């Protein structure tokens, strides 16, 4: 994929972010059937940052003892990528 194709893909799949930039879900990149590593590299080259959701909750019930700690969260890939304002121009 070239830069124009990736720009069009990210523009189509992204949505506005409160920071003024845009956010794109990692799942959307994978579902698009694109070369995901090329898209993620393109995002990183334009100052895009991975965003992870920090989850450290404990629930009751049968699996209540299961707690997701920092090590498990660090092993997961990012859920979405945030691009700064003007990155898609």
N, C-alpha and C positions, 0 to 999 in steps of 0.2 A: 504494500500500500504506500502511496506517496502522501506528502503533506496535505495536499488539497483534499484527498479522499478521507484522511483521518480527521481533518478540520470539519468537514461536512458531517461525518459520523458523530463526532463529539458535540457539535452544534445541535444535531437532531436529537441526541439522547440526553443531553444535559438539561438542567433546570436552574433557575436563579438561586443564589445562595445569599444569606443575610449579610455576608461580608462585602457584597457588591459584585462578586465573581459568579462563577457557575459551579455546580456540583454534578458529578456523573457517578452513577452506581457501578461498581465493579461487575455486578450481575448483568447489567445492561450491556456492558462491553462484551462479556462472554456470550450472552444470548444473541448478539448481533452477528455472530459467526465471523467476526473480524480477526485479524492477527492480533490477539490481545496483548502480546508482549510489545509489538510495535506501537500500539495505541498507548500503552502505559509509559513506554519510553518517550513518546511524543508529549504526553502530559507532563512528565518530569522535566523535559527540556524547556517547557514553558512555565516553569516555577509552580507546577501543580504539586500539591501535597497530599499524601494519603491521610485519610481520616478513619479512625477506628472508634467504635463505640465501647467505652469502658463499662463493663458489666461485672459487678461484684455483689451479687445478691444471693440470698439464701432463702429458699422457700420451704414450706412444711411439706408433709406428705411422704410418700414412699421414697422419693429421691431427694428429700430435703437436705441430706448431708452433702450433696454435690454443690461445691462452691467453685466458681470460676475465678481463679486468681490471676495475678499479673503475668505469670509464665504462660498460662494457657492462652490468654488474650494476645500476648506478644507473638505466639506461634501462628496465629490466624492471619490470613491475608487481610489487607484493608477492605472495609466495606464499601467505601466510596473515595473519590478523589475530588479535591477542591482546587479549581483554577482561579487565579487572581483576575480582577477586573481587566478587561482588554486583551486577555490571552487568546480569544477566538477571532480577533479582528484581522 
